[in-house]
Amino acid sequence: METGAPVVDWAMAATVARRLVGTGPDVPVHEAVSAVRQLRTLAVTAEGYVRDLTGLGDGLPIHPGEVVDRAGWVQAATDGLAVLTSDALPAGLAPSRFASGAAGLQAGVALGYLGSRVLGQYDPFGGGVDGRPGPGRLLLVAPNVVAVQRALDVPAHDFRLWVCLHEATHRLQFTGVPWLREHFAELVGTFLSTMDTTANRLFERLPDALRAARKGSADDGGLVAYLQSPAQREALDQLLALATLLEGHADHVMDAVGPTVVPSVATIRTRFSARRRGGGVLDRLLRALLGVDAKVRQYAKGSAFTRHVIDAAGMPGFNAVWTSPETLPTRKEIDDPAGWLRRVRP
């Protein structure tokens, strides 16, 4: 049997995703050009606002964002995932090209779904060449930003700046906290290296996973989390705690900065939150399978944690989370910010 293929055939994933993702809304050329120019400018403007509020990134250069279409996001996402997973092959696992291709097909379907919805992304490993990690890339998906702004019926400038505030916060989390990028990569590597590759065990857990999904009790990892081995779930807990902190912090910052520079921020937040919860039956099922609903819960939990700590200790007190990996909140502490404060600032 042919072996030695990567765990996921990311080239296949990119091909499948590009075929599924579509091009987005029809926009007159002059409007599209204007949107791209404005997003590039606002990515820089937004980072200045975020620095002033958070205190992160002082003295670092501010780089412009990259505005891409859906296909461009798919390529960037697969490139980044290939770098992140390149050294994370589980011990003793050498998948065949068939298995690698099957995983690529599954990943491509997921990325095709997400590529029509994601507004922006900061990839801390993006921008590399020849499969090596790069300095990081802030991506803004222009057709999706335009489509959602139209659907919400909110001012274009306000919505674009609001989106940029979120992504600029993510960029500062990784560029302003020197150890975070390496720590994140180590967590991902640990998670993937503990993968349970025994098909029988996977199918043994599948009935419980489906029951949890039907009851609406799937945890923050979505349905996929129920298919993990105990060791992998332990690693997943650490990743989820970090992801919840990063997403919630960015959500808090975009709204905290908002009132002074985004006059319609309250309306945007209300309508955007309602849109996150909406969708048809198929859309909701796909979101559950892919963990998208779990990501929405991450925003809420992480934002509540951030708000509580800032209210209690101010922004300097909150910034203690960035001291070292040991000061990051655990999953339990995300739900108990007072407990995190007692541990970190006794």
N, C-alpha and C positions, 0 to 999 in steps of 0.2 A: 504493500500500500504506500502511496506517495505521502511523504510527511515533510515537516519543516515549514509549512505555511504559517503566516501570522494568525493570531486568534481570530481576527476580523479582516476580511478583504475590504480595506477601506476604499480602494479604487472602484470596486463593484458598488459599495454603499453610495459613493458619490454619483455614479451613473444612474442607479435606481432613483435616488432622491431627486436628481435633476429632472427626470422624466415625470415625476409625480408632482413636483412643487408648483408648476405653472409660473406665469410671469407677473401676476398681480393685476391691479386695476389699470384701465386705459387712462393715461394721463397725457394731455397735450405736451409737446416737446418743451415749450417755453416754461411750463409749470414744473415739469420734471427737472429741468436744468436749475430752476430757481430753488427747488426743494433740496437738491444735492448741494448746491452752494451754501444754502442756509444751514444745513445740518453740519457741514464741515466747520463753519464758523462757530456754531453753537456748541460743538463738542469742546472747543477751546474755552469759550466763555463759561460754560457750565463748570469746567474743572476749577476755574478761579473761584466761583461761588462756593464750591464744595470745600476747597482748601480753607477758605475763610471761616466756614462753619465748623469743620472737623479738626483743623489743625494738622491734617496729614499732608505730606508731600512738600513741606516748606523747603524752598530752594531748588527743587527738582525742575527740570525743563518741562514745559507743557507741549505735548505733541498733538497735532490734529488727529481727528478720527478718520476712518476710512468708510466711505459710503459705498455700499454694494447693492446689487440686486439679489434676488433669491438664489439664483445659481451661484453667485459669488459667495453668499453665506454658506451654502452647502459645501463648496470646495474648501473654504476656510475652516469650517467645522470638522470636516473629515481629515484635513491636514493636521489640525490641532489634536484631534483624538488619536491619530496615528502616532504622533510624537509621544503623547501622554501614555499610551499603552504599549509602546515598542519594547520596553524592558520589563514588562509586567506579566510575562508568560507564567502561568501556574506551574509549580514544580512537577515534573513528570509528564507534562502535557505537550504533545507535539501534534497538533491537529492536521488532518489531511486537507488538501486543497478543496475538497468537497465541503468539509465542515467549515473551513474558513469562508468559502463562498456563501454558504447558507447563512452564516452569521452576518456577512456583508449585506445580503439581501434583507435580512431582518432590520439591520441598522439603517439601511437605505429607506425602508418604509417609514421608520420612525423619524428620520431626518426630513423626509419628504413632507410628513405631517407638520413637524415643527417649523420647517422652513417657510411655510405660508403664514406663520403666526408670530415668530420671534421679531421683536422690534430692534433689538440691539444686543451686543454681547461683547464682553471683554475676555479675550483669550490670553491668559498670562504666558502661554508658550508659543503664541502665533508669531509669524513673520520670519521663521527660520528657513533654511535652505537644505536640500538633500536630506530631509528627515530629521534635522537637528532642531532643538528648541530655539526659538527666536526671542526677541526682547518683549514681545507682547503686542497685541493688536486690539484696538477698539473699533468695533464694526457697528455700523448703523444700516439697517435694511430699509432703504428708501421706499420701495413699493408697499411694504407692510406698515410703515409709519404713516404714509399717506392714506392707505386704506382704513386704518383704525381711526385716524383723525376725522376722516369723512363720516365713518359710521357713528362716532360719538358726537359729531356736529359741534366741535369745539374749535377755538381759534388755532390756526395752523402753527403760528410762531410759538404760542404758549405750549402746545402739545409737544412740539419738537424739542423745545428747551427742556421740558419736563422729562422726556425720555433721555436726553443727553445727561441730565443731572444724575439719573440712576446709573448709567454706564460709566460716567466719570467717577462716581463713587467707587465702583468696582475697580477701575484702573488704579485709583489711589490706594485702595486696600492692598493691592499687590505691589505697587511701586513704592508706596510710602512705608510699608512694613517689610523690612529686608528679608526676613526669614519665611514669610508666608508662602511664597511660590514653591520653595523646596519642600516645605512641610505638606502642602497640598499634594504635590507629586508623590511624596512618600506614602500618604494616606491612600491615594488611588492605587499605588503599587501594592500595598498591603492588602487592600480589598480584592484586587484581581488575583493576587497570588494565593488567596484562600478560597478560590472558587471550587465548589463541589462539582466535579465533572462527571459524577456517576448518574447516568440517566435514570436508573431505578429509584434513587433517592429523590431525584427531581419529581418524578411522577408520584411518589409517595406523598410529597408535600402539596401537590397540585390541588386535591380536593379541599384541603383546609384553606388554601389561597382563594379558590373560587367562592367558598362560603363566606370568607371575610369580605370579598368584593361585593357580593350580593347584599350583605348586611350593612355595607357602607362603613365597615370598621377597619379597612386597610389603613395601615399607619403611614407615616410621612415618607416611606419609600415607595408607596403605591403597591399595586398587586405584585410587582416584581420582587419586592422585599420579602414576601412570604415564600418565595421559591429559593431563598438562600439557605446555606448551611449555617449552623450556629456560629462557627468561626467567622464566616463571612458577614453575618448579621452584626457581630461585635465590631468588625471593621467598618461596616456600613454606619453604625451608630455614630462613630467619630466623624465620618464624612458628612452625615446629615446634620450634626450639631454645627459643624463649620459652615456648611452651605446655608443653614437657617440663619446663622449670625450674619453672614455676608449679604444675603438677600434682604433680610429684615433691616439691617443697617442702611442699605442703599434705599429701601423704600421709605424709611424714616427721613433720611437726608433729603430726598427729592421733594417731600412734602414740607419739611422744615424750612428749606431754602425757598420753596415755592411762593409763599405769599408776597415776598418782597419783589420778586422778578417775574412771577407767573400769576398775573391777576386772577385768572380763571382756575387756579389749582384746585379749589374745593369742588367745582363742577366736574373737572377732569377726573379727580379721584373717585367721586361718586359714580359717574358713568362708566369709568374704566373697571371699577370693582364689580359693578353689575354685569359687565360684559364678560369678565373672568368666570362668573358663575353660570353664564348662559350656555346656549348651544343645544342642538338636537340630541336625540338618543344616541346616535352613532358617534357624534362628537364627544359626548360625555363618556361613552364606553372607551373610546380611544384615549381620552385624557386619563382615565383610571388605569388602563393598561400601561401607559407610558409614564405614569407618575406625575402628569401635569397638574392634576388636582392636588397632589401632595405638595408640589412646588408652590401652589397658591397658599396652602396652609403654612408653608415655610415663611412666606412673606409676612403673614399675620403674626405668627409666633415670634419671629425674629424682630419684627417691628415693635411688638409689645415689650419684649426683653430690652431692646435699645431704649425705648421711651421711658421705661421704669428706671433703668440705671441712670440715664441722663437727668431725669427729674430728681433722683435721690442724690446723685454725686456730681452732676454737671458733666460737660463734655470731657474735661481732663480726667474725671473719674471713670467715665466709660472707656476712654482710650487705654486704660490698663489692660483691656483685652488683648491689645497688640504687643504687650511686653514680651511674651514668649508663648510657645505652644501650651505650656502648663497653665497659663492664665486664660486660655480660651474656655468658654462655658461648655459643660457636658450637655447631653440631651436633657438630662434631668434638670440641670440648672437653667436651660432655656425656658422651662416652665416655672422656674423658681429663681427669678433674678435677685431677690433678696438673699437667697442662699449663696449665689455667686458673689455678691457683695461681701457677705460675711467671710467667705473663704479668701477672697483676693484683697480686700481692704478691711481687715479685722480691727 
